Amino acid sequence: MLRNFRAAIEDWDEVCTALGSWETEHLANEDDPAAKEQHRGWVTELIAWGELVQRAVEQPQFPDKALPARVRSRLQHLQDKLSLWHREMSSAEEDRILRAVFK
């Protein structure tokens, strides 16, 4: 059973990794609301699944002690993606960031 659980986590991790290529192709150079909404749905689902997995792997009796850190790291990466692509910013905040970056 543990082997199948690890395989499911590997599959989840691979999907999370593949999302980066999709973002480059569909979000980086385009302003497609449908693509952004699809992306938000995928990331939200991946986070929900990851949180479920996290609860299981962080149990004291879980045998693979390295897996919780890996899952936490991936969840943080997904949260960062959500913030990067979907966080609304005020004009003042955009201006502040642009001034800071392009001094």
N, C-alpha and C positions, 0 to 999 in steps of 0.2 A: 504494500500500500504506500509506503514511504517513497518508493521508487517512482510510482505514478504521480505522487504529489510533487516530487522534485521535477519530473518531466513537465507537469502543468506550469510550474514556476518558470522553467526554461522557456516554454512557449510564450508565456506572458512577457518575459524579458525580451524575447526576440521581437514580438509585436511592438513593444515600447521602443526598441532600437530602430525598427523599420519606420516608425512614425517620423523620424527625423528626415528621411529621404522624401517622404510624402509632403512634409512641411516645406522643404526646399522647392519642390515642384509646384505646389498649389498655393502656398501662403506667402512665400518670401517676396515674390515679384508681382503679385496680383492682389487686388482688393475684391475678392469674390465672397460675398456674404454667405452663400450656400456652403462653400468650402470651409469657411470659418466656423459655421454652425456644426458641420459634420465633424470637424476637428474637436470642437468643444465637447460634443457627445462622446467621441472616442476617448478623449483624455479623461473625462468624468467617469466613464465605465472602467477604464484601466485603473484609475485611482480606487474606485470602489472595490474592484477585485483585489487589488494590492492590499488594501486595508483588511480585507477578510483573511488573506494569506498572512499578513503581519500578525494578526491575533493568534493564528495557529503556530507560527514559527517562534513566537516570543514566549510560548509556554515553557516553564522550567524543564519539563520532561522532554522537550523536542530535541532529538539527538544531534542534529547538524547545527553546531553553535556558530558557524560562519554565516549561515543563511539569513538570520535576522538583520544583520548590518547591510547585507546586499539588498534586501527588500526595502529597508528604510531609505537607503540611498536612491533606489529607483523611484520610490514614492516621492522623495524630495525633488527628483528630476522632473517627474510628471507635474508636481505642483508648480515648479518653475516654468514649465511649458504653458501651463494654464495662465499664469501671471504674464508671461511674455507676450502671448498671442491674444489674450482676451481681457486683460485689465484695462478698464477705461481710465484715461488720464485727462485732467483738466488742461486747458490751454496754458495756464501758468506753469503747471508741472512740466509740460512738454518744453516750454521755453527754457525753464531752469535746466533741464537735462541737456538740451541742445547747447546752451551757453557753457555748461560745464564740460561737455565733450569737445566742443569746437572753439576753445579759447585760443 
